[in-house]
Amino acid sequence: MAYSPERKAAVLTKMLPPNNRPLRQLSQEEGISRGTLAKWREEARAKGQFLPDAKTGPEGWTSTDKLAAVIETAAMNETELG
């Protein structure tokens, strides 16, 4: 089944902080297989998008995820960071 780019983007947004929804939960809510969601997350990561695993807090992030978070938030002002 093909999903629209808009739907894919909306689901990927739910994987972003501060939501960090687990794939299992998103799969149930959206009716999309966990395998498809994992593939989308890996594709987004390959393009440089910051998508850490929901099951780990910042303590479990890889150094690559931490660097991506710093780079992504560097240009934000106080309101955007909040």
N, C-alpha and C positions, 0 to 999 in steps of 0.2 A: 504494500500500500504506500502510495506517495503522499507526503504531507506538504502543505504549502509552506513557503519560506516564512510567512508571518506566524504560522502556528509553531514552527520549529523555533523561531526567535523568542516567542512568548514562553515556551517551555524551558528554553535555555536560561531565560531571565529568572525563572524560579529556582534555578540551580546556583545563582549568584548570591554572594553575601548581601544582606544579612539573612536571607531566607535559607540558603544551603539545604534545600529539600533533598532527602535521600531518594535515590533512584527507585527504590521499592514503592515509596509513597507516591511519587510522581507517576509511576507506571499505573498504579491503581486509580489515581485521580483522573489521569488523562486518557487511559485506555491504550497506552503505547507500551510495547514490550521493553523490559529493562535492557535487553541487548541493543535495541534501537537507541534508547536514551544514552547508554554508555558510548555507543558509536558517535552520536552527536556531540557528546562532551569531549571525546578524544579529538574529533575533527576541529572543534572550537579551540581546544588547547593548542593544537598544531598551528592554528592561525594566530596564536598569541593571546587569546582571550583567557582571562583569569577565572578558572572554574575548579576550586579545590573540592576534594571529596567531602561530602556532608558528614560522614561518619567520624571524621577527625576534626578536632578544634585546631586553632592556630598552632598548638604544640605539636600536632602531627603533620603539619604542612611540610612539604619538601622545600628545600632552599630555593628552588625555581619558583614555587608558588609564592613564597614570601617576597622574593624580588619582584615578581609580577604585581603583587599588591602594592608595593612601595612605588613602583613606576606608574601604576594606574592612578594612584591617589596623589601623586606629587603635585599635579597642577590644580587640585581641588582647593576651594576656599573652605572656611570653617563650617559654613552652612551645608555645603555638599558633603563634607566629611561626617557631619552629624547624622 
